[in-house]
């Protein structure tokens, strides 16, 4: 009986130890850890908001297609749309392959939806990595206080271990995750060719979350036909704003027609052969000076003498659909980098139109 009591006591002690509340963090660490947790939560909230908006836009497109398919008596299309809608509502992701029997008219909306998901995930991952890097730096600086507080050292070590665990447990689809997976064999039994790597490109503040005192996004400069002193003409406003937790650039033009916007320069990586620029946009054109000119996005290249490299073929995308674009859509263009180019400049601009135009998630990548 005594032996049984001791065994039960030991088991109870183990259970108590496993369910007991861990000791509170040291005073030096607690506020830093709380901020780290809060920053992570903010990123997750913004990511969920972006995914929910993309989901809403795609489900709306599906609803519209469903009515069109029903009116046309397309039974297979109605069934495929129903399955797609259920999947889109159940999870913020879809298979990349276009489903059989889904109306072809949904291809553009589906691609925009998938691009929005990829962009939201990539942006969140980038910001989380930066938060962890800043936290790791702060923890390392805090190491010097561990000698005066015996409980601080192990707690710092535990926090660092968690940062390292997240860094090594790369999410699916990232370069780090791909590095741990062997290439799939091709049909002839030989390893499939590995994708061409994306070369380093550091476009600052492409989500327009950081602003200066005037409301302009940091890292960007005004571009186009400016008034004396480099200021915007009367009737033109360009500012980064935030709605429903999402930051974006808003351009407002009224009165005389102008060509104004913002731009950012970055170095062209060595060995880069192509550049791809992409941005989300929406807006409404209220008037035009020239029917052939619209708001849009482009990239310029410069050589070592500061001369602009111009190659036939076009490095600008006219966002003509902005005429009646109430929700964000994506436009994207891949261009060849001219010989001798050492610097690229991404620009978002309005060419001689009046109206309100929004831009979000600006990207410029090189291969």
N, C-alpha and C positions, 0 to 999 in steps of 0.2 A: 504493500500500500504506500509506503514511504517512497519507494522507487517510482511508482506511478505518479505520485504528487510532484516529485522532482522533475519528471519528464514533462508533465503538464505545465509546470512553472516555467521551465526552459522554453517550451513552445510559445507560451504566452509572452515571455520576454522578447523572443525573436519577433513575434507579431507586433508587439508594441514598438519595438525599435524600427520596424519597417514602416509603420504607419504614423510615427511621431513626426511632428512638424520640425523641419530643419532649423537650425539656429539662425537668427536674423543676420543680415549682412552687416559687416563692420560699418561704422559711421562714415569712414572715408570712402567706402565703396557704394553704399546704398543709393545716394542721389545719382551717381554716375550710371549705375545699373538701371535705375528707374528711367532715366532719360533714354538709354539705349533701347529699353523695352518700348517706351512711348514712341520713339522714332520708327521702330519696326512696325508698330501698330498703325502709324500714320501712312506708311508706304502700303501696307496691306489694304487699308481703307480706300486709298486712291486707286489701287489696282482693281479692287472689286467694283468701284464706281465706273472705271473705264470699261471693264468687261461687261457690266450690266448695260451700259449705254450701247456697246457694240451688239450685244445680244438683242436688245430692244429693236435696234434698226434692222437686224436681219430677220427677226420674227415678223416685223411689220412687212418686210418684203415678201416673206413666205405667205402671210395672210393675203396680200394682194395677188400673188401668183395662184394661190388656192382658189380664189374667186374666178380668176381668168380660166384656170383649168376646168373648174366646174361648169362655167358657161360654155366651154368648148366640148364638154362631154369627155374630157381626158381622164378616164378612170385611173389608169396607171399613174398619171401625174399627180392626181389628188392623193392617192395612197402614198406615193413617194414623198410628197410635201408634208403629209401628216407625220410620217416617220422622222423626217428631217426636223420638223418643228419640235417633236417630243425630245429628240436628242439635243437640240439647241437650248431648250428650256431646262433640261436635266443637268447639263454640264457645260462649262465654258470652253469647250473644245470640240472639234469634229475631225473625222478622217480627212486627210488631204485629198484623196481621190474623189472625183465628182460622182455622186450616187447614180446608179442606173435609174432611168425613168424620171429623174428630176428634170423639170423643164429647163432647156438650155438658157432661157432668159434669166435664170437665177445665177448663172456663172459669175457675172461681175459682182453682184451683191455678196455671194458666198466668198469670193476672193477678198473683198474688202473686209468681211467679217474675220476671216482667218488672219489677214494681215494685222487687223486691230488686236486680235488676241496675242499674236506673236510680239507685236510692239509693246503691248501692256506688260507682258511677262518679262521681256528683255529689259524694259525700263525699270521695273520693280527689282529685278535681279541686280542691275547695275547700282541702284540706289542702296539696296541692302548690303552689297559688297562694300560700298563706300562707308556706310554706317558701321559695319564690322571693322573696317580698317581704322576708322577714327577711334573706335572703342578699344581696339588692340593697342593703339598708340597711347591712349590715356592709361590703360591698365599697366603698360610697361613703365610709364612715368610714376605710377603709384607704387611700384615695387619697392622704392626706397623707403616707404613708410611701414613696410612689413615688419622690420626689426622691432619697432615700438609696439606692435600689436600682433601677438602670436596667431590670432584667428584670421588675420588679413591675408597672409601669404597663401594658405590653402584655398581661400575663396577666390583670390585673383587667379590662381592656377586653374581652378574649376571653370571660371569664366573664359579664360583663354582656351581651354580644352573644348569648350562648346563652340567657340568661334572657329577653331580648326576643324571640328566635326562638320560644321555647316559648309566650310570651304571645300572639304574633300567630298562631301555628299552632293555633288553637282546635280542640278535638276535635269531631267531628260531634255534632249535637244540642245544643250549647251556644248561648247567646245570641250569643256572638261569632261563631260559625260562621254562624248564621242571618243576621247582619247583612251578610255578604258574599254572600248568595244572593238573587237577585231573587225576589219572590213569584210563585208559580205561577199562571197564568191560570185563572180559573174556567170553567165550561162555556159561559157567555155571552161569553167572550173578555175579560172585565174582570178586573183583578187580584183575586185572592182576598183576603178580609179577613185582616189580620194578627192573630195570636193576641193576646189581651189580656195585657199585660205583668204579670209578677209584681212587685209592689211590694216595696220594701226591708223586710226583716224580719230581725232579728238575734237569733235564739234561741241562747243560749250553750250549748255543751257538750251538744248534742242526742245525741251518740253516747256520752256518759258516760265519756269517757276521762280526764278530769281530775277528781281527787278531793281533798278536804281531809283533815285529820288524822283526822277521825272516820269517813272512808270515804264521806261523802256527795258526790255530784257537785257540783263548783263551779258557781256560777251559778244553782243551784236552792235552794229553801228547803223545810223541812218544812211539811206542810199537813194539815188535818183536825183531829180531836179529840186534841190533845196534852195531856200532863200538865203540871202546874205548872212553870213555867220554860221551856216550849216544848220539852220533851223527849218522846221516844217512850214510850208506855206499856210496861209489862212484857210480854214475849212478842212484841214487835214489833221487827223489824230491817229497816232500809232502807239498803242500801249498793250502791255501784257496784263490780262485780267484773269480772274478766277470765278468760275460758276460751278456750284455743286461739287466742290473739291477738285475740279479740273482746271489747270492753267492753260491759257492759249493766248495767241497774239490777235488783237483786233485792230483792223485798219478801217477808219471811217473817212469818207471823202464826200464833200458837199461844196457846191458853188462852182468855181472854175475847175477845169479838168487838169489833173496833174499826174506825173509818173513818179511815185515815191514808194519807198519800202525800207527794208532792213537787209543787211548783209553781214556775213562773217567769213573771214579768211582762215584757212588752215594749210599747212604744208602738205604737198603731195608725197606720199611715202615712196621710198626707193623701190624700183621694180614694179610699181603700179602701172597697169595698162588701161584699166577702165575705172570710171567713177559712176556711182549710182546715187541719185538724189531722190528723196521721197518725202512727202509731207501730207498731212491730213488738211482738208480745206472744206469750207462751206461759205455761204454768203448769198447776196442778191445784188445784181447790178441794177441801179436805178436809172442810169443814163450813160451814153457813150459818145466820145468825140469822134472815134473811128470804129466802125463796125468790126474791123479786123483785129482790134486790140482789146485784151482782157487782163484781169489779174492772173497771176501765176507764179511759177518758180523756175529758177535756172541756176546754172553754174558757169563761172568764168574761170579761165586759166591764164596764168602769167608766167613769163620766163624770168630768167635771172636778172634781166635789165628792167624788169617791171613792165614790160610790154605785154599787152593782152594777146594771147594766142587765139585766133579765130579760125575755126575749121568749118567748111560747109557741112550742112546736115542738121544743124540746130542744137542748141544747148538750153532751150527754153521750152516750157510746157504751158500753153495757154489753158487756163482753167475755165473753159467756156461754159461748163455745166454749172458754174457759180450763178448763172442767171436765175436759176430756181433751185438752189441747193440748200435745203433747210437743215440737213444733218450732215455730219462729217463724212467725207469720202476720201479715198487715197489716190493721189497720182504719183507716178514713179517713172523715171527715165534713166536708162543706162547709156553712157556716152564714152567714146574713146578719148583718152587723154592725149592732147597734142604733144608732139616731140618738143623737148626742151622745157616743158612746163614744170615749175617747182612749187607753185602755189595755186590753190583752188579757192574760189570765193562762191559760196552759196548765197543766193539772194531770193527774197520773197518780195514781190513788188506788184503794184497796181499800175497798169498802163492806161491812163486817160479814161477812167470810168468813175462814175459816182456810185456810191452805195456803201454797204458794210460787208467786210470780208474778214473771215477768221482763219487762222493757220495754227496747226498743232502738230507735235511729234515730228519736227524737222530732222532729217537724217542725211548724212553724206558718207558713203563708204567707198572703199577702194579695193580693187583686185588686180 
